[in-house]
Amino acid sequence: MKGRFLKLLSLVIILTISLASCTKEGIDLGKFNLSYGVIVGTNPDYSVKLDNGTTLTIRVNRVPQIIVKDGQRVLVDYTILEDDNKPAVSALPGTQPVILNYIYDILAKNVIMSSAVNTVEKSDSIGHDYIDVLDSWVGSKYLNIHFEVLRENPVTKHMISLVYDEERSTATDKYFTLRHNAFGDRRAYNSFGRVSFNIENILSTISDGSNVKIHLEWKSDFYGDQSKTIVLSNWFCD
């Protein structure tokens, strides 16, 4: 009995060591990165351009079954391929060879001008329901928002919109309001979401080298009217 126990213990130790040291091409697959970007190309030969301008070239695709389309907004999970912390010699400037671990589709929408919803009916159509902003930032041409709403029916689709206030906005202060239409869904439990709004047309009006404040406003369920200011220092447009 004792001998059988020792054999089992040895087997467990061997398996543990093997699993702990399991890598592909010398890369620790436990090291991963999460970044926002857009798809360039289509299956099976595509890359991902990150918001910081870096293009991820996919050397190993661990999710070939995921179908993507050119220009699709994504959150990408990847592992950098490198040797002793040095980029691969075959990498071109501005590119990074990676192992693609997973791709999450991100809801991408255009911003709505306030003049387009300047009547009661039009304003009601995008909703006045509560929403909470958990995080927000500007990346590339997008205003990215992590949000939370209360909902009950998982089948009922909610609508999230971003309205640009043309009247209040100036050359140095840009005002946006995040809107939510629950379409009558009962407020029962918290539901997390991600959305990227294309604000390129507004960013293009900012002079190179300018310091601009992005003011994001929303109506919170528990805290009432809320706002956050994102400062773009020395902004340069593409």
C-alpha positions, 0 to 999 in steps of 0.5 A, a space after each residue: 500500500 505504501 509503495 503504491 502511494 509513493 508511486 502515485 505521489 511521484 507521478 503527481 510530482 512529475 505531472 506538476 513539473 511537466 505542466 509548470 514547464 510547458 511552453 511553446 517556442 520558449 514562450 511562457 503562455 501564462 504571460 498575456 496582454 489585453 489591448 484594444 484595436 481593429 482587425 486588418 484583413 480577413 480570415 485566415 490572414 489578418 493582423 490587429 492594429 492596436 490603438 497605440 499604432 502597433 500592428 500585431 502579426 499573428 504567428 500562432 493563432 489559437 482561435 482559428 475558428 473565430 471569424 473576423 472582418 476588416 475594420 472590426 473593433 476588438 479587444 485582443 488577448 495575446 502573448 508576445 513572441 520574444 527571445 530573452 526580452 528582445 523582439 524577434 529579428 524578423 519583426 518589421 518596425 511598428 509590428 510585433 509578432 504574437 501568439 493570438 490567445 483570444 479575440 473579443 468583439 467590441 460594440 463600435 458605434 458612431 457618436 450622435 450630434 445633439 442637433 440630430 436629437 433636438 426634439 422630445 421624440 428624438 431624445 426619448 428614442 435614445 432613452 433616459 435610463 440609468 447607466 454607470 460608467 466604470 472606466 473611460 479613455 480615448 484611444 486612437 479615434 475612439 472614446 472607449 467606455 466600460 459601463 454597467 446597467 441594471 437588467 432582467 431579461 437577457 433577450 431584451 437588447 438595450 441601446 447605448 448611445 453617445 451624444 455630442 453637445 454641439 452648443 456647449 462644446 468649444 475648441 478646448 472643451 468637448 461635451 458628451 453624454 452617455 445615454 441608455 435605453 432599456 426598452 422597458 426591461 426591469 432593473 434587476 441585476 448588474 450587467 457589464 458592457 464595453 463600447 467604443 464610440 468613433 469620435 474621429 470627426 470631432 478629434 479632427 477639429 482639434 488643432 495639433 499640439 492642443 490641450 483639450 478636455 473631453 467631458 463625459 456625463 451620464 445619469 447614474 442609478 445610485 449617484 445621480 448626475 455624474 461626469 468625468 473629464 479626460 485630458 488630451 495633452 498635446 493632442 496630435 491628429 493623424 
